[in-house]
Amino acid sequence: MFYLKMTNSDQSISENKIKIDDSEYYYDSLPDEAKKIVVGLRTADTQLRMHEDTLRLISIGKAKLIEDLRKILEPIESIKK
């Protein structure tokens, strides 16, 4: 598991930390290569949230279309089997 969070230390200084599994690291102390990976992970997380929101909106729209279709078909006699 990975997450990046902003925390306030005892001196009220805001510090970026990352957590991987059960270990925490200060972002500023990471080598540049690790910082680039963290930026990539944050971008991936942002993209995932955007696409999850898009899927929720599509699902809501689909449910509304089905509801509208049922209302239109209500007075129409269905095919008997």
C-alpha positions in Angstrom: 0.0 0.0 0.0 1.2 3.5 -0.8 0.0 6.9 0.2 1.4 10.4 0.4 0.1 12.7 3.1 0.7 16.1 4.5 1.3 16.1 8.3 2.0 18.7 10.9 4.9 18.0 13.2 5.1 19.1 16.8 6.7 22.3 15.6 3.7 23.0 13.4 5.9 22.7 10.2 4.1 21.0 7.4 6.1 18.0 6.0 5.4 15.6 3.2 5.6 11.9 4.2 5.1 8.8 2.2 4.1 5.5 3.6 4.8 2.1 1.9 3.5 -0.9 3.8 4.3 -0.1 7.4 7.3 2.3 6.8 7.2 6.1 6.5 9.7 8.3 4.8 10.1 12.0 4.5 9.6 12.9 0.8 12.3 15.6 0.9 14.9 13.1 2.0 14.2 10.7 -0.9 16.6 10.4 -3.9 15.5 12.2 -7.0 14.6 8.8 -8.7 12.3 7.9 -5.9 10.7 11.4 -6.0 9.9 10.9 -9.7 8.3 7.6 -8.9 6.2 9.2 -6.2 5.1 11.9 -8.6 4.1 9.2 -11.0 2.1 7.4 -8.3 0.3 10.5 -7.4 -0.6 11.1 -11.0 -1.9 7.6 -11.3 -4.0 8.0 -8.2 -5.5 11.3 -9.6 -6.3 9.6 -12.9 -7.9 6.6 -11.1 -10.1 9.0 -9.1 -11.1 10.9 -12.2 -12.0 7.7 -14.1 -13.9 6.3 -11.0 -15.9 9.5 -11.0 -16.6 9.2 -14.7 -17.8 5.6 -14.3 -20.1 6.7 -11.5 -21.6 9.4 -13.7 -22.1 6.9 -16.6 -23.8 4.5 -14.2 -26.2 7.2 -13.0 -26.9 8.2 -16.5 -27.6 4.6 -17.6 -29.9 4.0 -14.7 -31.9 7.2 -15.6 -32.1 6.1 -19.3 -33.5 2.7 -18.2 -36.0 4.4 -15.9 -37.1 6.6 -18.8 -37.4 3.7 -21.2 -39.5 1.7 -18.7 -41.9 4.7 -18.4 -42.2 5.0 -22.1 -42.8 1.2 -22.5 -45.3 1.0 -19.6 -48.5 1.5 -21.7 -47.2 -0.7 -24.6 -48.1 -4.3 -24.5 -45.1 -6.6 -24.4 -44.6 -9.7 -26.6 -46.2 -12.7 -25.0 -44.2 -15.9 -25.0 
